[in-house]
Amino acid sequence: MIPYCYHTHTKRCGHAIGEDEEYVLEAIAAGVRKMGFSDHIMLPSFSQPGIRGNYALLDDYLNSVKYLKEKYKDKIKISCGFEAEYSPNFVSYYKSLLESGKIDYLILGQHFNFSNNTVLDYYGHIHDKEQLFKYRDQVVEAMSTGLFSFLAHPDLYMSSYEKFDVHAKNVAIAICKASLEYNIPLEINLAGIRKGLVQVGNEKRYLYPYLPFWKVVAKYKCKVIIGVDAHNPHDFTSNEYSIALKIIRELGLNHDQNFVINDYKN
């Protein structure tokens, strides 16, 4: 049984499948009682086909979630949000969405380094310490803004970085300290488990969760949640959740089993 899931995508992003209502029905079947849609945020004047939906799809997304929220209100509590990258250029847009009441929350998923309307780096392909530190600095700055309810796949930066060296560990420590300072939970992300074990350098492992990172999290006792990161309605009823629970038990992580998303407060 999955008590909550606030990390759910829709086919609008271009790399998920299924209808919005199918996600809700599968979530109910999995025992979810608190659900949030958090598709990759649509950005005005910026297009990333296959990664995020065009800005023209924004109203369709908002209206669909609103409809489902009402239709299934007796069976599941549905919230509306987005998974979003941080850039100072996006802050006013994010604030306007949150303050308008059109969405309830944002989660931080720092996949890319943006400069104006250009993507400079994908943080799943980090190979040097300079990129590591860019990821660290942007994530910590984002957490300080108060715009984000939790940090999705904080260990994304280890997807291609081959060793948990002193630089990678320092990134983990900085993220943990910010998590405690700003009360931002860290997400164990099931999408990395769904991808299976892969070869990274001399290790065969999950891209994420990356266990040495989570050992640091355990030491700092940061609040930890689980994110399904659903891109298919059936992701709610697959077995990755039990694997994440096993990792949590074995590492002694501070799991918030009753996590409730906080609506944005200005």
N, C-alpha and C positions, 0 to 999 in steps of 0.2 A: 504494500500500500504506500503510495506517495502522498504525503499530507499537503504539499504545496508545490506549485511550479510557476515561477514568474519569468521563465525564459522559454518563450514559445514563438516560433516564426510562422510566416504564412507564405503561400506561393508567390506573393507579390515581389519578394526579394530576388526571385529568379533561380534560386537553388534549393527551394523547398517544394514539396508536393502536397496535394490534398486540399480540401475545402476547409474554411474556417470552422464550420460547424462540426466537421469530422474530428478536429482537434479537441473540441469541447466534449464530444461524446466519448472519445477514447480516454480523456482525462477523468471523466466521471467513472468510467469503467475501471480505471486504475486506482480509484479511491481518492483522487485529488478533490479537495474541498475549497482550496484557494488557488486560483489560476490567473496568470497574467499573460496577455499577448504582448510580445516585445519584439516586433519585427525590426530588421535593420532600418534605421531611420531614413526617411526620405528627405533629401536635402534640396533646398531651392537653388536653382542655377548650377546644379552639379549632378552629373550622370555617371553611374557605375553599373552598367547592365550586367546582370548575372550575380551582382553582389548586393545591391539594394534597389528597391523599387523606384521608379520615376516619381518625382514630386507630384505629378498629376494624379497619382494613386492615393494620395494622403486622405482625402475625404472618404473615398470608398473604404479604406481601412478603418477609419474612425467610426463610420456609420455601421459597418459590419459588426465590430466589437460591441458597440452600443446596443445593437439589436440582440446579439447573443447574450449579453449581460442581462437584459430584461427577460428574454425567453427562458433562460435557465436559472433564474435567480433563486428558485426554490431548491435547486440541486447543487449549485456551485457558485461561489463568489468570483466574479470575473473582473479583473482590472485591465486597464489599457495603458500600454507604455511603449517604449522603444529601447532597443539596444543601440547605443550611440558611441562614436568616437569623440574624444575631447580635442578641441582646438579653440584657442581664444576667439577665433573668427566665428565660431558657432554658438558662443555663449548666449548672445542676445536672442537668437532664434530658439534655443532650448528654453530659455526663461519665458519667452512669449508663449510657447506651447504649454508649459507647465502652469503658468499664471492664468492662462485662458480657461483652464479646467478641461480642455479637450483631452488631455492625457493625465494619468495619475502618477506616473513615475518614469524615470530613465534608469537604465543600467549601463554601466561603463564596460564597453567591450573595445579595448584599444587595439584594433587590428592594424590601423594604418597611421602613418605620420603625414598629416596634411600641411601644406603650405598654400594659402589662398585656395585655389581650386585645383591644386595639383597634389597627387599622392607621391610622396618621396620614398617611403619605405613601407613594406609589409612586415609586421613584427613577428610573423610566423616563420620568417626567413632571416633570422639574425645570425651573423657570423663573426662579428667583431664587437669589442667592448664599447665603441662609440655608439653603435646602435642600441646596445643594452642600456646605456645610460640615457639615451633619448627616450626609450620606453619608460624607464624608471621615472625620469623627471616629469614626463607628460602624465603618467598615471598618478603620481603623488600630487601634482598640481590639480588634476581633475578631481581627485578625492577631496581636496580642500575647498572646492566651490560650493558644496552642499547641493549640487544638482543631481547626484547619482545615489541610488539606493543600495547598490552593491557592485562589486567588481567581478565581472565574468572572467572565467579562465585566466586568473592572474598569472599563471605559469605559461601562458602562450609563448612567451619569449624563449622558452627552452625547447620549442618544437624542432628547431634545427641546430641550436647551439649545443655542441657535442659534449661539453664537460661542465659540471657544476663547480666551476673554479671560483676563486676569490671574488671575481667581478660579478658572476652570476649570483653568488651567495649574498653579496652586498645589495644587489637589486631586491632579492627576497626580503632581506632585513628592512630595507627602506619601505617596501610595500607593507610589511607587517606593522611597522611603527605608525605609518599613516592610517592603516586600518584601525588601530587602537585609538589614535588621536581623534579621528573623525567619525568613529563608530560606524565604519563601513564593512559589512561582512565580505568574506572572500568565498568565491564559488568554486566548488569541485564540479567540473563540467563533464556531463555524460557523453557529449559528442566525441570527445577524445577517446573514450573507452569504446564507443561504437566503431571507431575506425580500426580498432584492433592494435596488436603489437606491431611496431615497425622498427626498422633498423635505423638508428641515429648514431653515427660514428661506430664505436665498438659495442654499443648497447642495443638490445632489443627491448623496446619499452613502448608505453603509450606516449604519444606526443604530449598529452596532458590527460589526467593529472600526472605530474612529474614528482615522484615520491621525495627526492631530496628537498625540493621546494617546500613540500607539505610538512616535512620534519622541522623545518624552520618555523613554519606557522604553528606547529604544535608547541614548540618551545616558547613562543610569544603568547600563546593562548588566545589568538585572534578568533573572533566568531566566524564559524564556517557554515555555509549552507550548500545545498545541492541544486544544480540547475540541469534540467533535462535537455535544454537547448534543442527542443523538438523541431525537426525539419520534415517530419513525416508523422501523421497521426499515430501510427503504430509505435513510435518511439516511447510513448507513455507505458506501453505494456511489454516492453522488452526487458532484459534482465540486468542492464547496466546499473540500475539503482542499487541492487544488492551488492554489486562489486564496490560501489562507492561507499556503502555502509561498512563493508569489510575493511576498507582502507581507513575509514574514520576510527573504527574500533582498534585496529592494530597500531595506529599512530597516536591514539589518545587525543584526537582533535576535539575542539570545543564546538560541537555540532548544535546549532539551534534548530531543534526538531519542530518547533512551533513558530517558525519565522513568519512574520506578517509584514508585507510591504508597507512602508510609510508613505502615504500620500504627500506630495510636495507641499511644504509650507514655506512661504516667502519670508 
